[in-house]
Amino acid sequence: MVEALAFTFERFGEPKYLEYLALIRFAIESLEKDSAAGRQRPEIHPDAWTLHIARGTKRARHLLLYRVREAVEVGAFLYDAMDLPRQRPAEWDAP
């Protein structure tokens, strides 16, 4: 998230940085309220879910990769064009 926000600030300036930060915060708050706010992604991992941070007319190319245990565990913040199954956290495959 830090790298994506830094890139946004450097490339597009403070207004877009603040807009992107708000999208990230909204996505995280959505997960705090409802862990099923995203979409199940069994092709990534049996426990995987994703939540795209784009909202309404606010475009964004990142998503949260997470799983639900006793709480929501965000495993990665990824660019949506990545090969998502290859980006899952290694600890998700541990017994």
DRENPA-3360 file (N, C-alpha, C; in nm, 2 decimals, always signed):
BEGIN
1 = MVEALAFT = +0.08/-0.12/+0.00/+0.00/+0.00/+0.00/+0.09/+0.13/+0.00 ~ +0.19/+0.12/+0.08/+0.28/+0.23/+0.09/+0.34/+0.27/-0.05 ~ +0.39/+0.16/-0.12/+0.45/+0.18/-0.25/+0.35/+0.24/-0.35 ~ +0.23/+0.19/-0.35/+0.12/+0.23/-0.44/+0.09/+0.38/-0.41 ~ +0.08/+0.41/-0.28/+0.04/+0.55/-0.25/+0.16/+0.64/-0.28 ~ +0.28/+0.60/-0.26/+0.40/+0.69/-0.30/+0.40/+0.71/-0.45 ~ +0.38/+0.61/-0.52/+0.37/+0.62/-0.67/+0.26/+0.72/-0.71 ~ +0.15/+0.70/-0.65/+0.03/+0.79/-0.69/+0.07/+0.93/-0.65;
9 = FERFGEPK = +0.13/+0.96/-0.54/+0.17/+1.09/-0.50/+0.27/+1.15/-0.60 ~ +0.37/+1.07/-0.63/+0.48/+1.12/-0.72/+0.43/+1.15/-0.86 ~ +0.34/+1.06/-0.91/+0.30/+1.06/-1.05/+0.18/+1.16/-1.07 ~ +0.09/+1.16/-0.97/-0.04/+1.23/-0.99/-0.06/+1.35/-0.90 ~ +0.02/+1.36/-0.79/+0.00/+1.47/-0.70/-0.08/+1.44/-0.58 ~ -0.08/+1.53/-0.49/-0.15/+1.52/-0.36/-0.30/+1.49/-0.37 ~ -0.38/+1.56/-0.46/-0.52/+1.53/-0.46/-0.55/+1.39/-0.50 ~ -0.48/+1.33/-0.60/-0.51/+1.19/-0.63/-0.46/+1.10/-0.52;
17 = YLEYLALI = -0.35/+1.13/-0.46/-0.30/+1.05/-0.35/-0.41/+1.04/-0.24 ~ -0.46/+1.16/-0.20/-0.57/+1.16/-0.10/-0.69/+1.08/-0.14 ~ -0.73/+1.09/-0.27/-0.84/+1.01/-0.32/-0.81/+0.86/-0.31 ~ -0.69/+0.82/-0.35/-0.66/+0.68/-0.34/-0.65/+0.63/-0.20 ~ -0.60/+0.71/-0.11/-0.59/+0.68/+0.03/-0.74/+0.66/+0.08 ~ -0.83/+0.74/+0.05/-0.97/+0.73/+0.09/-1.03/+0.60/+0.04 ~ -1.00/+0.56/-0.09/-1.05/+0.44/-0.14/-1.00/+0.32/-0.06 ~ -0.87/+0.32/-0.03/-0.81/+0.21/+0.05/-0.88/+0.20/+0.19;
25 = RFAIESLE = -0.89/+0.32/+0.25/-0.96/+0.32/+0.39/-1.10/+0.27/+0.38 ~ -1.17/+0.31/+0.28/-1.31/+0.26/+0.26/-1.31/+0.11/+0.24 ~ -1.22/+0.06/+0.16/-1.22/-0.09/+0.14/-1.19/-0.16/+0.27 ~ -1.10/-0.11/+0.35/-1.07/-0.17/+0.48/-1.18/-0.16/+0.58 ~ -1.25/-0.05/+0.58/-1.36/-0.03/+0.67/-1.48/-0.12/+0.62 ~ -1.49/-0.14/+0.49/-1.60/-0.23/+0.44/-1.57/-0.38/+0.49 ~ -1.45/-0.42/+0.49/-1.41/-0.55/+0.54/-1.43/-0.56/+0.69 ~ -1.41/-0.45/+0.77/-1.43/-0.46/+0.91/-1.58/-0.48/+0.94;
33 = KDSAAGRQ = -1.67/-0.42/+0.86/-1.81/-0.43/+0.88/-1.87/-0.56/+0.83 ~ -1.81/-0.61/+0.71/-1.86/-0.73/+0.65/-1.75/-0.81/+0.58 ~ -1.71/-0.92/+0.64/-1.59/-0.99/+0.58/-1.63/-1.05/+0.44 ~ -1.75/-1.06/+0.41/-1.80/-1.11/+0.28/-1.82/-1.00/+0.18 ~ -1.76/-0.88/+0.21/-1.78/-0.77/+0.12/-1.71/-0.79/-0.02 ~ -1.62/-0.88/-0.02/-1.54/-0.90/-0.14/-1.60/-1.02/-0.22 ~ -1.51/-1.09/-0.29/-1.56/-1.20/-0.38/-1.47/-1.32/-0.35 ~ -1.53/-1.43/-0.33/-1.45/-1.55/-0.30/-1.36/-1.59/-0.43;
41 = RPEIHPDA = -1.24/-1.63/-0.41/-1.15/-1.66/-0.52/-1.08/-1.79/-0.50 ~ -1.15/-1.90/-0.51/-1.09/-2.04/-0.49/-0.98/-2.07/-0.59 ~ -0.98/-2.00/-0.71/-0.87/-2.02/-0.80/-0.74/-1.97/-0.75 ~ -0.74/-1.88/-0.65/-0.62/-1.83/-0.59/-0.58/-1.92/-0.47 ~ -0.68/-1.95/-0.39/-0.66/-2.03/-0.27/-0.80/-2.07/-0.22 ~ -0.81/-2.18/-0.16/-0.95/-2.22/-0.11/-1.01/-2.12/-0.01 ~ -0.92/-2.05/+0.06/-0.97/-1.95/+0.16/-0.97/-1.80/+0.11 ~ -0.93/-1.78/-0.01/-0.90/-1.65/-0.06/-1.03/-1.57/-0.10;
49 = WTLHIARG = -1.02/-1.44/-0.07/-1.12/-1.34/-0.11/-1.05/-1.22/-0.17 ~ -1.11/-1.15/-0.26/-1.05/-1.02/-0.30/-1.16/-0.91/-0.29 ~ -1.11/-0.79/-0.27/-1.20/-0.68/-0.27/-1.13/-0.57/-0.34 ~ -1.19/-0.53/-0.46/-1.13/-0.43/-0.54/-1.16/-0.29/-0.47 ~ -1.06/-0.20/-0.47/-1.08/-0.08/-0.40/-1.16/+0.03/-0.48 ~ -1.18/+0.00/-0.61/-1.25/+0.10/-0.69/-1.40/+0.11/-0.64 ~ -1.45/+0.23/-0.64/-1.59/+0.25/-0.59/-1.66/+0.35/-0.69 ~ -1.78/+0.31/-0.73/-1.86/+0.41/-0.81/-1.78/+0.46/-0.93;
57 = TKRARHLL = -1.76/+0.59/-0.94/-1.69/+0.65/-1.05/-1.54/+0.66/-1.02 ~ -1.50/+0.62/-0.90/-1.36/+0.63/-0.86/-1.28/+0.51/-0.90 ~ -1.20/+0.53/-1.01/-1.13/+0.41/-1.06/-1.01/+0.39/-0.98 ~ -0.97/+0.26/-0.97/-0.85/+0.21/-0.90/-0.81/+0.08/-0.96 ~ -0.68/+0.05/-0.96/-0.63/-0.07/-1.01/-0.58/-0.17/-0.91 ~ -0.61/-0.15/-0.78/-0.56/-0.24/-0.68/-0.68/-0.31/-0.60 ~ -0.64/-0.42/-0.54/-0.73/-0.49/-0.46/-0.67/-0.55/-0.34 ~ -0.75/-0.58/-0.24/-0.70/-0.65/-0.12/-0.72/-0.80/-0.14;
65 = LYRVREAV = -0.62/-0.87/-0.11/-0.63/-1.02/-0.11/-0.64/-1.06/+0.04 ~ -0.74/-1.13/+0.08/-0.76/-1.15/+0.22/-0.83/-1.29/+0.24 ~ -0.82/-1.33/+0.36/-0.89/-1.45/+0.41/-0.96/-1.42/+0.54 ~ -1.06/-1.50/+0.57/-1.13/-1.48/+0.70/-1.10/-1.60/+0.79 ~ -1.04/-1.56/+0.90/-1.02/-1.66/+1.01/-1.10/-1.61/+1.13 ~ -1.05/-1.60/+1.25/-1.12/-1.53/+1.36/-1.15/-1.39/+1.33 ~ -1.06/-1.33/+1.24/-1.08/-1.20/+1.19/-1.03/-1.20/+1.05 ~ -1.05/-1.08/+0.98/-1.01/-1.07/+0.84/-0.86/-1.05/+0.84;
73 = EVGAFLYD = -0.79/-1.13/+0.76/-0.64/-1.13/+0.75/-0.61/-1.08/+0.61 ~ -0.57/-0.96/+0.59/-0.53/-0.91/+0.46/-0.39/-0.96/+0.43 ~ -0.38/-1.04/+0.33/-0.25/-1.10/+0.29/-0.17/-1.02/+0.20 ~ -0.23/-0.93/+0.11/-0.16/-0.86/+0.02/-0.25/-0.75/-0.04 ~ -0.18/-0.64/-0.09/-0.24/-0.53/-0.16/-0.18/-0.54/-0.30 ~ -0.26/-0.58/-0.40/-0.21/-0.61/-0.53/-0.27/-0.53/-0.64 ~ -0.18/-0.51/-0.75/-0.23/-0.45/-0.87/-0.32/-0.56/-0.94 ~ -0.43/-0.52/-0.99/-0.53/-0.61/-1.04/-0.49/-0.69/-1.17;
81 = AMDLPRQR = -0.38/-0.65/-1.24/-0.33/-0.72/-1.36/-0.23/-0.82/-1.32 ~ -0.19/-0.84/-1.20/-0.10/-0.94/-1.16/-0.15/-1.08/-1.17 ~ -0.07/-1.18/-1.18/-0.10/-1.32/-1.17/-0.14/-1.35/-1.02 ~ -0.26/-1.33/-0.99/-0.30/-1.34/-0.84/-0.27/-1.47/-0.77 ~ -0.29/-1.58/-0.83/-0.25/-1.71/-0.76/-0.10/-1.71/-0.72 ~ -0.02/-1.65/-0.80/+0.13/-1.65/-0.76/+0.16/-1.55/-0.65 ~ +0.07/-1.46/-0.62/+0.10/-1.36/-0.52/+0.05/-1.39/-0.38 ~ -0.02/-1.50/-0.37/-0.08/-1.53/-0.23/+0.04/-1.55/-0.13;
89 = PAEWDAP = +0.02/-1.51/-0.01/+0.12/-1.53/+0.09/+0.16/-1.67/+0.11 ~ +0.29/-1.70/+0.12/+0.33/-1.84/+0.14/+0.28/-1.90/+0.27 ~ +0.26/-1.82/+0.37/+0.21/-1.88/+0.49/+0.06/-1.93/+0.48 ~ -0.01/-1.89/+0.38/-0.14/-1.95/+0.35/-0.13/-2.09/+0.31 ~ -0.02/-2.14/+0.27/-0.01/-2.28/+0.23/+0.05/-2.37/+0.34 ~ +0.09/-2.31/+0.45/+0.14/-2.39/+0.56/+0.03/-2.46/+0.63 ~ +0.05/-2.58/+0.68/-0.05/-2.66/+0.75/-0.10/-2.59/+0.87;
% end
